């Protein structure tokens, strides 16, 4: 059962293909629990205007478990992820010759 939810908005603007821009946002999910919380994180590209034939993409950058290094993702295909012990979730939005908004959600169980 979902107990709570957090929402974040990311914005990135890149005027041309020679200056790509990446925005990150991290949410700390533990709420005082040292072992983390079970969460389901999603991210979606909500607005995109391309300057040239380039574009933008949103993804979940990493998920931090209570023990060990963060689980890092380097692929735009990772747009939703469930993890049973999470201390933080980092969202990413990358734009090249484009303007973009993305929405990230975390559902707490």
C-alpha positions as CSV (number, residue, x, y, z in Angstrom):
1,X,0.0,0.0,0.0
2,X,1.3,3.5,-0.9
3,X,2.0,5.5,2.2
4,X,3.3,8.8,0.8
5,X,4.6,10.4,-2.4
6,X,7.2,13.0,-3.5
7,X,7.3,14.9,-6.8
8,X,10.1,16.8,-8.4
9,X,10.4,18.9,-11.6
10,X,13.6,19.1,-13.6
11,X,14.4,21.7,-16.2
12,X,17.2,21.9,-18.8
13,X,17.9,24.3,-21.7
14,X,20.7,23.9,-24.3
15,X,20.9,26.6,-27.0
16,X,22.9,24.4,-29.4
17,X,24.5,21.0,-30.0
18,X,27.9,22.2,-28.7
19,X,26.6,22.9,-25.2
20,X,24.6,20.0,-23.8
21,X,23.1,20.5,-20.3
22,X,22.3,17.9,-17.6
23,X,20.2,18.6,-14.5
24,X,20.1,16.3,-11.5
25,X,17.9,16.2,-8.4
26,X,18.3,13.9,-5.4
27,X,15.5,13.0,-2.9
28,X,16.5,11.5,0.4
29,X,13.9,8.9,1.1
30,X,14.9,7.4,4.5
31,X,12.9,9.7,6.7
32,X,15.1,8.8,9.7
33,X,15.0,5.1,9.0
34,X,18.7,3.9,8.8
35,X,17.8,0.9,6.6
36,X,16.0,2.9,4.0
37,X,12.4,2.5,2.7
38,X,10.9,0.5,-0.1
39,X,10.2,2.9,-3.0
40,X,9.0,2.9,-6.6
41,X,10.5,5.8,-8.6
42,X,9.3,7.0,-12.0
43,X,10.4,9.8,-14.3
44,X,8.8,11.1,-17.5
45,X,9.7,13.8,-20.1
46,X,6.8,16.2,-20.0
47,X,7.8,19.0,-22.4
48,X,10.3,19.1,-25.2
49,X,11.1,21.7,-27.8
50,X,14.0,20.9,-30.1
51,X,16.2,23.6,-31.6
52,X,17.7,21.3,-34.3
53,X,17.4,17.6,-34.8
54,X,18.6,17.0,-31.2
55,X,16.5,16.4,-28.1
56,X,16.4,15.4,-24.5
57,X,15.9,12.5,-22.2
58,X,15.1,11.8,-18.6
59,X,16.2,8.9,-16.4
60,X,16.7,7.6,-12.9
61,X,20.4,8.3,-12.4
62,X,21.0,6.3,-9.2
63,X,19.5,4.6,-6.2
64,X,21.4,4.4,-3.0
65,X,20.9,1.4,-0.8
66,X,21.8,1.6,3.0
67,X,24.9,-0.7,2.5
68,X,27.3,-0.4,-0.4
69,X,27.7,2.0,-3.3
70,X,24.9,3.5,-5.2
71,X,23.3,1.6,-8.1
72,X,24.2,3.9,-11.1
73,X,22.3,3.9,-14.4
74,X,23.6,5.5,-17.6
75,X,20.7,4.7,-19.9
76,X,17.6,6.7,-20.7
77,X,15.7,3.4,-20.7
78,X,15.7,3.4,-16.9
79,X,12.6,5.5,-16.3
80,X,11.1,3.4,-13.5
81,X,12.6,1.4,-10.7
82,X,11.5,-0.4,-7.5
83,X,13.9,-1.0,-4.7
84,X,13.2,-2.4,-1.3
85,X,15.8,-0.5,0.8
86,X,16.5,3.0,-0.5
87,X,18.2,6.0,1.2
88,X,18.0,8.3,-1.9
89,X,17.0,8.5,-5.5
90,X,18.6,10.8,-8.1
91,X,16.8,11.8,-11.2
92,X,18.5,13.2,-14.3
93,X,17.4,15.3,-17.3
94,X,19.8,15.8,-20.3
95,X,19.1,18.2,-23.2
96,X,21.1,18.9,-26.3
97,X,19.9,21.8,-28.5
98,X,16.6,21.6,-26.8
99,X,14.4,22.8,-23.9
100,X,12.8,20.2,-21.7
101,X,10.9,19.6,-18.5
102,X,10.7,16.3,-16.7
103,X,8.6,15.1,-13.7
104,X,10.0,12.5,-11.2
105,X,7.8,10.7,-8.7
106,X,8.6,8.5,-5.7
107,X,6.0,6.3,-4.2
108,X,6.7,5.1,-0.6
109,X,5.5,1.8,0.6
